[in-house]
Amino acid sequence: MTHEIIEDLNWRRTTKKYDPTRKVSEEDLNTLLEAIRLTPSSINSQPWRFVVIDSQAARQRMADTFSEKFVFNKPHVFDASHFVLFAYNPRYTREDYAQVVDKQIEDGRLKPEDRERGFRSFFFAEMNTDENGDTSCWTKAQLYIALGSALHTLARMRIDATPIEGIDAQRVNEEFAKQLDGYRCDVALAIGYHHPDDPNAAQPKSRRRLGSILVRI
Ligand SMILES: Cc1cc2nc3c(=O)[nH]c(=O)nc-3n(C[C@H](O)[C@H](O)[C@H](O)COP(=O)(O)O)c2cc1C
């Protein structure tokens, strides 16, 4: 018997056309956001920020960023139920990590008197910081764990999604600079329910054979 996790993953297809009449419930959206919040990350750094685009005004602003590049992804901005910007911190600092350490104290994972010890693992961030203070390679890798977790969570809830790297990142970062607050968005996620005419919904799943990607020793 196939495990239900595998059924979830086989069920999901990247949606290419959304049914604009169907909206993800607030309850399901909250479940998704909680799954995203619970994403693990290196040293529990959580170097991310998410912008949920829902209002018509915000959708219009997002749609306008698609005027030149990746126009094929533009219809999702209005037709999907929600459009989420996934952003990472390009300059992760000790001050950023202090928020994590203090939350660990608040959550009872670290004793207040051990606060300084909480910073021991920060060397991982330093190791991944270049001479200009850029941490993008490392923080962006953490962000994609959240993206993967979001995709699986949505599949479990039988909600469709489109991970989207086809955005005009420069324009998106300019347009939503205030909401992104210094974080950088290179990838987005549309969520909703596919249209009956979505050409991708009935496509067979296609992945490389396990033998070609796996070595067991
Ligand atoms: C990080 C990432 C970025 C992607 N960007 C786009 C995109 O811009 N537009 C699009 O239609 N699909 C995009 N895809 C969807 C992939 O093409 C799709 O996941 C892949 O072909 C496998 O198909 P499946 O998701 O239906 O299993 C992206 C997927 C990932 C994981």
The ligand as an ORCA input file, in Angstrom:
! r2SCAN-3c Opt
* xyz 0 1
  C      11.529     26.943     -7.097
  C      10.550     26.676     -8.200
  C      10.273     27.658     -9.136
  C       9.322     27.448    -10.133
  N       8.966     28.472    -10.982
  C       7.906     28.303    -11.809
  C       7.378     29.393    -12.559
  O       7.876     30.513    -12.510
  N       6.279     29.174    -13.324
  C       5.687     27.941    -13.414
  O       4.675     27.813    -14.111
  N       6.180     26.881    -12.728
  C       7.254     27.032    -11.931
  N       7.733     25.967    -11.198
  C       7.069     24.659    -11.326
  C       7.991     23.537    -11.856
  O       8.157     23.690    -13.238
  C       7.342     22.211    -11.475
  O       7.354     22.076    -10.083
  C       8.059     20.995    -12.086
  O       7.996     21.025    -13.472
  C       7.458     19.691    -11.573
  O       6.070     19.612    -11.859
  P       4.996     19.422    -10.713
  O       5.181     20.543     -9.733
  O       3.667     19.528    -11.399
  O       5.217     18.083    -10.063
  C       8.688     26.188    -10.224
  C       8.997     25.189     -9.284
  C       9.887     25.442     -8.273
  C      10.117     24.369     -7.236
*
